Amino acid sequence: MGARDDTDSLDRATSDFMAARPRLFGIAYRVLGSAVEAEDIVQETWLRWQRTDRAAIREPAAFLATVTTRLAINFTQSARMRRESYIGPWLPEPVDTSVDPQLGADRAEALGLAVLFLLEKLNPVERAAYVLREAFDYPYKRIADIVETSEANARQLVSRARKHLSAERREPVSPSAHRRLMEVFLAAAQTGDLPVLEEVLTADVVSYSDGGGVRGASRIPVVGRVRVSKFLAAFAPRFWPQSEIRWVEANGRPAVLVSSDGHAAALLSVEVSARGIERVLWMMNPAKLDPYVASLGG
């Protein structure tokens, strides 16, 4: 009888965990900006769930979300030190959202690569509070319990995060408008067409290349319409002629996967507002690019 009870208990534990898993990954990924690190956090949550006295847990999903968020906050604090020694700009690891557009959330907030990049500037608790509120619509009381603070302070954390983002980010355009402008940008980048590039880029545009020290990516951001246009035009003859491109989806927005000799070389994504292209993001680090490509299939 005891063995049967243990089996039933583990079956129930597994069922509860698998039901919550998309949300757990969605929380961890948004807090960390890394799919690989998020998977590690979810795995650790599963190990802790197995060791927990589950009979005392009334709401498994709430318990699991709390464990995941706290693990992600702790991990972010150590990850920040590693990222300070990162070679060149650090960009979030892209994820394919074509199957799960909201990535386990109530709404697809705090998911775009440009937003995750800006969230990196927040402290880990602010970031977690913002993610729980904006993507998962958690009440402030619940957020306060998870991050171990008062409800009033939870509101402050989310408010500070919103202010920071609104100061650095303009209202995005629709996915169809995003795609249209990106098509114009891509054609101009491939041919080194300076007038068109200068027309679609904002005056204070920034181009970031994440090569992780492995690829020959620019190790400093390129800033301003004229500099970015010239930068793109300069490497166009070397980069594009031998490349194949494939339109994909990354973090809820259109993106372009650039390959050379059958191997992924870069994932190009842009942040677009009504003014034009605000940020150009080049993911060239194989450690981040290869898992994304593998997840696409086909």
N, C-alpha and C positions, 0 to 999 in steps of 0.2 A: 504493500500500500504506500509506504514511504517513497519508494522509487517512482511510482506513478504520480504521486503528489509533486515530487521534484520535477518530473518531466512536464507536467501540466503547468507548473509555476514558470519553468524556463520558456515553454511555448508562449505563455501569456506575456512574459517579459520581452521576448523576441517580437511578438506581434505589436505590443505597445511601442517598442523602440522603432520598428520599421515604419509604423504609421507616422511617427514624429520625425523620422530621419530627414525628409526634404527640408523641413523647417529648421532643423538643427544645422544642417549644412548651410542653408541660406543665411542664418544668423552668423555662424563662424566665418563664412566667406566674406560677408560684408564688413565684419569687424577687423578681419586680418588682411583682406585684399589678396589672398592667396588660396587657390583651390587645393593645392597640395597640403598646406598647413591646416586648412579647414577639415580636410579628410582625417588628418592626424587627431584633431580635436574631437571629431565625431567618434572616432575609434576609442579614444580615451573615455569619452562619455559612456560608451557601450560597456567598457570594462568596469567602470564605476557602478553602472546600473546593475550589472550582474552581482556585484558585491554588496549592494544596498539591501536593507531590510524592506523589501517592496510591499509587504503587508501593511506597513505604516504609511504608505504613499497613497493619498486619495486621488491625486491628479497626476498620472505619470507624465503626460505631455508638458505640464507646467514645471515639474521637477526636472525633467530632461533639458528643457530650455534654459532653466536657471544654471544647471551644471555646465552646459555648453557655453553660455555667455561668460560665466566667471572664468572658465578655463581659457577662453579666447582673450579676455582682458589680461589675464596673467601672462599669457604667451606673447601678446602684443608688446608688453613692457620689455620683455627680453628681445623680441624681434626688432624693436626700435634700435637697440644698440648695434645689432648686426647690420641693419640698414644704414646706419651712420658710416659704416666702413665700406658700403657698397660702391663699386666703381661706376661712375656716371649716374644719370638720373635713375631713380627707382620708379617703375610703373607697376600698377596692379596686374596680377596674372589674369589673362582673359578666360572667360567661360562661354561655352556654347549654350545659348538660352532658347534655341529653336524648339526644344521639347518642353521645357518648363519656363515659359516667358517671365514668370515672376520669381523663379528660383525659391520656391517654398514659402513665399510671402503672401500677405493679403493684397499687396500692390507692389508694382515693380519699382519701388523707390530705392535710393542708395545702392544702385546696381550698375549704372553706367561707369565706364572706365574713368572718365574725367571726374565724376563725383567721388569715386573711390580714391582717386589720386588726391583730391582736395581733403577728403576725410582723414587722410594720413597725417595731416597737420594738426588734427585735434588730439587731445589726450585720450587714452584708451577708454576711460569711463564715459567721457562725452560722446565718443564715437558709438559705443554700445547703446547708450541711452537714445541717441538719435536714430540708430538702426531699429531698435525695438519699437519706437514710436512711429517713425515715418514709413517703414516697410511692413511692420507686423501689427501696427495699430494697437499696441499694448496700452492699457490705461496707466496713468502716471503712478498710481499706487503700486501696481504690479512691477513697473520699472524700478521704483524705489526699493522694493523687496529684493529684486534680482541684483541690483548693483549696491545694495546695502547702504542706503541713504534715506533721507526724509523725502516725502512726496514733494514738498516745496523745492528741495534741492534738485530732484529729478526734473521738475519743470525748468529750473534754471539751466541744467545741463543741456536739455534739448533746445532751449531758447538760444544759448550761446552758440551751439552748433549751427543752428539755422542762420544766425547772424553772420557767422564766419563764411558759410557757403554763399549766402546772398551777396556778400561783399566781393566775392571772387568769381561769381558765376552768373551769367545772364540766362534768361529764360530760354530753354531749348526749343527747337522747332519740331514739327511733326516728323515721324520716321520717313514719310514720302519726300518731304522737303529736304530732309537730311540726305537722303539717297541722291536726289537730283543734284544738289550742290557738290556732293562728294564725287559724282560722275564727272562734273565739269572740272573739279580740282584734279582728279586723277588723270584726265586727258591732258590737262595743262602740265602736270608734273612729269608725265611721260615724254612730252615733247619739249619741255623746258620753256614753255610759253610764258615769258615774264609778264606781259600785260594782263593776261587772264589770271595768272596767279595773284598779281597785285589787286585785281578786281575782287576776287573771292575771299582773300584773307583780310582779317581785321587789322587795324593799324598796330595793335599791341599783341598780335598773335605770337604764340610760343610753340616751337617744335621740340619735342622731347624724344630721345632715342634711348631705349633700354637695351643695351647689349651685354650687360653684366660683366663687362671686361673681356668677353669671349669673342664677340664680333667687332668688326671695324666700325662701330657706331660712334656718333659724336658724343663725347663725354661731358659736354656742357650743353645746356639748353640754347637754342637759337631763337633770338627775340626780335620781334618787329617785322612788319610787312616786307620791307626791302631786303633785310638780311635773310629771312626765311625763303623768299622768292628766289634770291640768288643762290642760296644753299641748295634748293631743290633743282634749279636749272643746272648747277655745276655738276651734280652727280647723275643727272638724267641720262647722259650718253653711256655711262659705264653701267648703270644699275638696271635700266628697263629693257634694253634690246634683247637680252638673253633670259628675260623673266617671263613666267606665265602668271596670270592673275585669275583669282577665283573670288566671286562675291560670296561672303559668308555672313553669319550673324554672330556678334560678340557682345555680350552684356546688354542685350535688348536693342542694339542698333546695327545698321549695316556696317560692314567692315570688308577690307580686301586682304586676302591671303596672297602673298607674293612668293612664288617658288622659283627656284633655279635648278635645272638638271634633276627635277623630280623631288627636290628637298625644299622644305619650307625655309624661306629666308627672312620674312618679316610679316607681321600682321599690322596693317595700316588702319588706324581709326582716327576720327576727327570729332571734335566738339563743335556743334553748329548752333548759333543763335540767329536772330533776325538780322544782326549786323553782318554775318558771314562766318567764316571759320575762325574760331577762337583759339583752339589748341589742336596741334597735330601730334599724334602719339604713334611711335614706331616701336613695336615689340619685336626685338631681334635676339633676345636671350634664349638660347635653345632650351634651357631648363624650364622656362615658362611657356615658350612657344610650342614645343613638341607635345606636351600633354594636351594642349588645346587642339592641335591638329589631330591627335589620336582620337579625341572625343568626337570629332566630326564624322569619322567614317567616310566611306565612299571615296 
